Amino acid sequence: MSPVLRRIVYVFSYELFAILLTSVALILMGFGGGNSGIVAVTSSAVALIWNYAWTSAFEAWEKRQEDQSRSVARRVVHAVGFEAGLVLILVPILAWILSVTLLDALILEAGLLVFFLFYTFAFSWLFDRFVPPARSTPAKAQNSTR
């Protein structure tokens, strides 16, 4: 599988399972099935759009920096900025769709952030096991087979 196709399969399967799991979790928490599905799909769409916008802006800023290396600190800033933006965007949306207070929506979003921390780790690990990335052959090994 080509790297581009693998990334597309990863993103779509990640989001599909995320929507299913989020919907089920919200239903189990007592929110209606319709609203749970709407929240899950909306959250997924917002996360995809925000990820693209935030990463594009961050990389544009990064290109203007003298030191363009991806240090741990820079990665932390990128991750925290992404999550903070996602919270600012999603909390009012969740409050509106679920007819809850902003505080309740913030607590729900905090729970989703913790869930997605573990979900992302587990999904990525399982995805790599079932759809392993193509490994390039070291140059030394390629030359010795000729």
Legacy VTK file of the C-alpha trace (Angstrom):
# vtk DataFile Version 3.0
C-alpha trace
ASCII
DATASET POLYDATA
POINTS 146 float
0.000 0.000 0.000
1.369 3.397 -0.923
2.134 5.835 1.913
-0.565 8.262 0.704
-3.236 5.548 0.512
-2.170 4.268 3.931
-2.599 7.751 5.442
-6.038 8.106 3.854
-7.118 4.688 5.173
-5.712 5.607 8.589
-7.579 8.928 8.821
-10.908 7.565 7.599
-10.818 4.422 9.751
-9.644 6.465 12.776
-12.539 8.891 12.382
-15.100 6.162 11.667
-14.228 4.254 14.848
-14.027 7.529 16.792
-17.548 8.475 15.668
-18.893 5.052 16.619
-17.191 4.994 20.020
-18.135 8.582 20.853
-21.762 7.987 19.861
-21.995 4.860 22.012
-20.322 6.581 24.980
-22.709 9.544 24.795
-25.718 7.224 24.510
-24.510 5.308 27.571
-24.198 8.640 29.395
-27.900 9.287 28.761
-27.806 11.582 25.748
-30.174 10.676 22.950
-28.931 8.604 20.036
-29.631 11.353 17.508
-27.817 14.043 19.451
-24.966 11.653 20.249
-24.446 10.918 16.571
-24.607 14.603 15.671
-22.027 15.446 18.351
-19.729 12.629 17.200
-19.876 13.563 13.513
-19.604 17.301 14.223
-16.657 16.780 16.578
-14.905 14.644 13.983
-15.461 17.194 11.211
-14.354 20.096 13.411
-11.240 18.170 14.510
-10.272 17.418 10.895
-10.792 21.004 9.739
-9.099 22.503 12.802
-6.168 20.092 12.495
-5.589 21.180 8.908
-5.969 24.910 9.704
-3.866 24.840 12.896
-1.091 22.723 11.408
-0.976 24.892 8.277
-0.722 28.070 10.345
1.824 26.531 12.705
4.020 25.315 9.847
3.816 28.728 8.152
4.978 30.328 11.416
7.641 27.657 11.801
9.089 28.423 8.346
9.683 32.031 9.414
11.734 30.988 12.446
15.502 30.968 12.374
15.598 27.544 14.022
13.129 25.308 12.199
13.920 22.101 14.081
11.044 20.220 15.677
12.143 20.269 19.292
10.142 18.692 22.092
9.097 22.170 23.229
7.860 23.060 19.740
5.927 19.783 19.520
4.351 20.480 22.916
3.316 23.983 21.790
1.817 22.510 18.618
-0.131 19.843 20.538
-1.343 22.191 23.278
-2.377 24.817 20.724
-4.305 22.227 18.748
-6.126 20.893 21.813
-6.851 24.376 23.227
-8.302 25.509 19.914
-10.381 22.364 19.677
-11.785 22.961 23.162
-12.625 26.602 22.359
-14.430 25.554 19.188
-16.200 22.437 20.464
-17.409 23.454 23.936
-20.077 25.900 22.675
-21.089 23.463 19.933
-21.473 20.592 22.415
-23.434 22.817 24.819
-25.804 23.843 22.038
-26.377 20.377 20.535
-26.751 18.596 23.883
-28.642 21.464 25.599
-26.214 21.556 28.521
-24.353 24.396 30.234
-20.944 25.522 29.008
-19.450 24.059 32.193
-21.081 20.686 31.518
-19.837 20.828 27.922
-16.328 21.712 29.135
-16.342 18.715 31.495
-17.602 16.482 28.688
-14.898 17.820 26.349
-12.234 17.199 29.005
-13.407 13.593 29.194
-13.267 13.311 25.415
-9.708 14.681 25.380
-8.588 12.049 27.888
-10.414 9.337 25.956
-8.810 10.406 22.680
-5.351 10.389 24.216
-5.706 6.674 24.908
-7.781 5.974 21.787
-5.167 7.550 19.505
-2.382 5.524 21.092
-4.315 2.241 20.875
-5.676 2.870 17.386
-2.262 3.814 15.988
-0.638 0.764 17.566
-3.313 -1.599 16.223
-3.336 0.061 12.811
0.436 -0.380 12.512
0.056 -4.059 13.433
-2.681 -4.724 10.860
-1.482 -2.304 8.172
2.276 -2.082 8.677
4.050 0.863 7.076
6.218 0.094 4.086
9.794 -0.192 5.218
12.480 1.091 2.933
15.390 -1.231 2.404
18.682 0.200 3.625
20.963 1.319 0.810
23.663 -1.120 1.893
21.312 -4.097 1.543
20.083 -2.889 -1.851
23.632 -2.580 -3.187
24.635 -6.032 -2.008
21.802 -7.699 -3.960
22.896 -6.306 -7.316
LINES 1 147
146 0 1 2 3 4 5 6 7 8 9 10 11 12 13 14 15 16 17 18 19 20 21 22 23 24 25 26 27 28 29 30 31 32 33 34 35 36 37 38 39 40 41 42 43 44 45 46 47 48 49 50 51 52 53 54 55 56 57 58 59 60 61 62 63 64 65 66 67 68 69 70 71 72 73 74 75 76 77 78 79 80 81 82 83 84 85 86 87 88 89 90 91 92 93 94 95 96 97 98 99 100 101 102 103 104 105 106 107 108 109 110 111 112 113 114 115 116 117 118 119 120 121 122 123 124 125 126 127 128 129 130 131 132 133 134 135 136 137 138 139 140 141 142 143 144 145
